[in-house]
């Protein structure tokens, strides 16, 4: 099963409108998912997938603990 690049810590969105998806680890920029490019070039799924840590949501001024 091909990994979901958008959940990988190496995934990046590039400034290049022609190649908007990228992988920092493999230094890939493409129109397709970087995992697809890896599969096409190596014949196997990406072995370097690392789950991205979820960002903590800041509640800001809505946090009840601030108003006790």
C-alpha positions as CSV (number, residue, x, y, z in Angstrom):
1,X,0.0,0.0,0.0
2,X,1.3,3.4,-1.0
3,X,1.9,5.8,1.9
4,X,-0.1,9.1,2.1
5,X,2.6,11.7,1.5
6,X,0.5,14.5,3.1
7,X,0.8,12.7,6.4
8,X,4.6,12.3,6.1
9,X,7.1,14.6,7.8
10,X,9.1,14.9,4.6
11,X,6.2,16.2,2.5
12,X,6.3,19.8,1.4
13,X,4.2,22.2,-0.7
14,X,6.4,24.0,-3.1
15,X,6.2,27.5,-4.5
16,X,6.5,26.1,-8.1
17,X,3.0,26.2,-9.6
18,X,4.1,23.6,-12.2
19,X,5.4,21.2,-9.5
20,X,3.4,21.9,-6.3
21,X,4.2,18.7,-4.3
22,X,7.6,17.8,-2.9
23,X,9.6,15.5,-0.7
24,X,12.5,17.1,1.3
25,X,14.2,13.7,1.8
26,X,14.4,12.7,-1.8
27,X,14.5,16.3,-3.1
28,X,11.6,15.6,-5.4
29,X,9.2,18.2,-6.9
30,X,6.3,17.0,-9.1
31,X,2.7,17.3,-10.1
32,X,2.1,13.9,-8.7
33,X,2.4,12.6,-5.1
34,X,6.1,12.1,-4.3
35,X,5.3,8.5,-3.4
36,X,4.0,7.9,-6.9
37,X,7.3,9.3,-8.3
38,X,9.3,7.0,-6.0
39,X,7.2,4.0,-7.1
40,X,7.7,4.8,-10.8
41,X,11.4,5.1,-10.5
42,X,12.3,2.4,-8.0
43,X,9.5,-0.1,-8.5
44,X,8.7,-0.3,-4.8
45,X,6.8,1.8,-2.3
46,X,8.5,4.6,-0.4
47,X,10.4,3.1,2.5
48,X,11.1,6.4,4.2
49,X,7.6,7.4,5.3
50,X,7.5,8.9,8.8
51,X,4.2,10.0,10.3
52,X,4.0,13.7,10.9
53,X,3.3,14.8,14.4
54,X,-0.1,16.5,14.7
55,X,0.1,20.2,15.6
56,X,-1.4,21.1,18.9
57,X,-4.5,23.3,18.6
58,X,-4.2,26.5,20.6
59,X,-7.5,27.4,22.2
60,X,-6.3,31.0,22.8
61,X,-8.7,33.1,24.8
62,X,-11.5,30.5,24.7
63,X,-9.6,28.4,27.2
64,X,-11.8,28.3,30.4
65,X,-8.7,27.9,32.6
66,X,-7.7,31.5,31.8
67,X,-10.9,32.9,33.2
68,X,-11.0,31.2,36.6
